[in-house]
Amino acid sequence: MIENYGLTIQVIGEVLIAFTLLRVHHRVLSDRKIDKKVFSEMKLEQKFGYIGVACIVAGYLIQVI
């Protein structure tokens, strides 16, 4: 049963990282320049990326333990 939680957390982490990557690329492509607004959004998305990585690691540890 706990393995299902690990897999779920891992998938959430992977989706967060993918979503973050897509949002950054979309923002840069739509603006065609980098300004303060883009930098602030990139910082926020970077935090989501770190959360995603933490979810992947937590999911892996749950599956292994």
Stockholm file with secondary structure:
# STOCKHOLM 1.0

chainA/1-65         MIENYGLTIQVIGEVLIAFTLLRVHHRVLSDRKIDKKVFSEMKLEQKFGYIGVACIVAGYLIQVI
#=GR chainA/1-65 SS CHHHHHHHHHHHHHHHHHHHHHHHHHHHHHHSSCCHHHHHHHHHHHHHHHHHHHHHHHHHHHHHC
#=GC SS_cons        CHHHHHHHHHHHHHHHHHHHHHHHHHHHHHHSSCCHHHHHHHHHHHHHHHHHHHHHHHHHHHHHC
//
